[in-house]
Amino acid sequence: MTTLSSATPTISAVTAAEPPARFRNLLVSEWIKIRSLRSTPWTLALTTLFVIGSAAVAALAEINNLRTMSAAARADQGFHVFDAFPPPGYMTLMLVAGSVGALTVVSEYSSGLIRTTTVAVPARGAVVLAKAVVTAALWTAVGTVISTGCFLVSQALLNRQQAGVPLTHPGVLRALVASALLAPVCALIGLGFGALIRHSATTMVTSAFTLVMLPPVFSQSAHWSAAMSHAMPVTAWKRLVQNWAPDPHSLAYSATVPGSWAVYALWPLIAVVLAVVVVRHRDV
């Protein structure tokens, strides 16, 4: 009894002497968690190849259209920046980014690892912020590679028909940045859903429904419906990528460029803030 009693204060003293985890340590921990998953590099690689491949297919389809046009029509046609960033590829990117972002939170709840995490780091809000920073950094890098690759591949193909444009062409830089940032925006939205729902299947369905399936429900003919559509990330991305000015005589309500950038900023910000608040006030 004497030996155990004398050892107890020593263990407690050592535990109490351990310094709290710094935010830098949390970032390293979250990066190790993501990197250690075998599925992560495969998912990122396959997604990158698929999206860039879809841009190549869209460029080849544009080449076929150009070959059937007259010289005058081809002169008026030119190159549309939107062709370098095809919706099928980027909607797939949205789904993958949202799902992986959600898994950064949901996987810990499903495996029970979250209990170990909260014991080691009682500041749950800091843990969520570290997840958000690492997720945003990873998907920004992936989105940049994909966006740049789509543009370069499509230009290499279209230049054969003298239909390519340089990086300085109006609208190209904005389209590149918007397409690169779409991935981290969707990943952070998925992370927010993961913290709120904490169930894998439900989170995936909710993320896919919100990001891809819900926006087409709203039309552009009514003001309230157009406002709902313009508040969606996919609509904001399309407006930022397309290089056109709204028709003042059209009955449809068009999204604005500043409003679309605001959508890009508000969705991930609200998602992360809600995730931090919910995690702080909820039991594991």
Helices and strands as residue ranges (DSSP letters): H 2-17, H 23-36, H 39-67, H 71-77, G 81-84, H 87-111, H 113-120, H 124-158, G 159-161, H 172-197, H 200-208, I 209-213, G 215-217, H 223-230, H 233-241, H 257-280
